[in-house]
């Protein structure tokens, strides 16, 4: 299991995320809130058994491929996006199943 303390740390380590699977957070958090999601602990399973356990004990945040897609869309823009802009785009994607324009 990999644990990331805050969205910035998760974003910095995105290149080592698995090609499939989910990013999880603790249950009971308002992960649609920028402030909460920015400081949340993020969990990524490294084995199938961990993934099963996380599905029981945690809450899904975003699929790893979807996170990479959101990041990719923002990286194509001329201006460099802040970590908060990436997080806002991921939250938008979670709510709307669409990329933020």
C-alpha positions as a printed NumPy array, in Angstrom:
array([[  0.   ,   0.   ,   0.   ],
       [  1.119,   3.515,  -0.767],
       [ -0.107,   6.411,   1.353],
       [  0.065,  10.011,   0.181],
       [ -0.364,  12.81 ,   2.697],
       [ -2.349,  15.399,   0.799],
       [ -3.194,  15.966,  -2.832],
       [  0.112,  17.729,  -3.576],
       [  2.073,  14.636,  -2.601],
       [ -0.231,  12.424,  -4.691],
       [  0.182,  14.765,  -7.647],
       [  3.971,  14.777,  -7.313],
       [  4.042,  10.975,  -7.318],
       [  1.541,  10.486, -10.165],
       [  4.128,   8.935, -12.471],
       [  4.404,   5.892, -10.195],
       [  0.656,   5.295,  -9.894],
       [ -0.586,   2.   , -11.344],
       [ -2.104,   1.956, -14.821],
       [ -5.321,   0.544, -13.376],
       [ -6.949,   0.761,  -9.991],
       [ -8.286,   3.425,  -7.707],
       [ -7.105,   6.158,  -5.418],
       [ -8.942,   5.808,  -2.097],
       [ -9.582,   8.136,   0.84 ],
       [-10.895,   7.571,   4.339],
       [-14.668,   7.262,   4.662],
       [-16.622,  10.159,   6.087],
       [-14.667,  12.953,   4.415],
       [-16.252,  15.589,   2.175],
       [-13.88 ,  14.976,  -0.71 ],
       [-15.823,  17.363,  -2.915],
       [-14.497,  20.17 ,  -0.741],
       [-11.188,  21.64 ,  -1.938],
       [ -9.968,  22.208,   1.623],
       [-10.728,  18.659,   2.767],
       [ -9.476,  16.97 ,  -0.4  ],
       [ -6.271,  19.03 ,  -0.386],
       [ -5.277,  17.663,   3.034],
       [ -6.774,  14.16 ,   2.834],
       [ -4.752,  10.965,   3.023],
       [ -4.772,   9.09 ,  -0.269],
       [ -4.288,   5.337,  -0.495],
       [ -3.271,   3.27 ,  -3.503],
       [ -3.361,  -0.515,  -3.313],
       [ -0.306,  -2.418,  -4.49 ],
       [ -1.944,  -5.848,  -4.44 ],
       [ -5.359,  -7.254,  -5.276],
       [ -5.96 ,  -8.105,  -1.61 ],
       [ -5.242,  -4.506,  -0.589],
       [ -7.641,  -3.28 ,  -3.274],
       [-10.385,  -5.558,  -1.911],
       [ -9.728,  -4.354,   1.643],
       [ -9.799,  -0.699,   0.559],
       [-13.096,  -1.26 ,  -1.243],
       [-14.526,  -2.404,   2.105],
       [-12.89 ,   0.087,   4.445],
       [-12.225,   3.227,   2.346],
       [-14.011,   5.423,  -0.153],
       [-13.017,   5.699,  -3.791],
       [-11.722,   9.105,  -4.847],
       [-10.829,   8.655,  -8.508],
       [ -9.552,   5.944, -10.82 ],
       [ -5.818,   6.201, -11.483],
       [ -6.296,   6.436, -15.298],
       [ -8.902,   9.186, -14.857],
       [ -6.551,  11.155, -12.626],
       [ -3.855,  10.901, -15.279],
       [ -6.326,  12.028, -17.96 ],
       [ -7.353,  15.104, -15.949],
       [ -3.7  ,  15.977, -15.368],
       [ -2.946,  15.477, -19.062],
       [ -5.729,  17.853, -20.11 ],
       [ -4.433,  20.579, -17.786],
       [ -0.836,  20.077, -18.881],
       [ -1.818,  20.863, -22.481],
       [ -2.744,  24.401, -21.507],
       [ -0.273,  27.222, -22.022],
       [ -0.222,  28.341, -18.404],
       [  1.142,  26.001, -15.766],
       [ -1.645,  24.906, -13.431],
       [ -1.313,  25.027,  -9.66 ],
       [ -1.883,  21.969,  -7.479],
       [ -5.197,  23.526,  -6.427],
       [ -6.239,  23.849, -10.096],
       [ -5.472,  20.149, -10.619],
       [ -7.494,  19.251,  -7.533],
       [-10.391,  21.452,  -8.637],
       [-10.346,  19.735, -12.047],
       [-10.361,  16.263, -10.441],
       [-13.292,  17.209,  -8.2  ],
       [-15.136,  18.611, -11.224],
       [-14.468,  15.346, -13.084],
       [-15.765,  13.298, -10.131],
       [-19.006,  15.283, -10.009],
       [-19.65 ,  15.626, -13.743],
       [-17.832,  12.726, -15.402],
       [-16.457,  15.377, -17.737],
       [-13.346,  17.497, -18.067],
       [-13.41 ,  21.092, -16.889],
       [-12.97 ,  23.528, -19.755]])
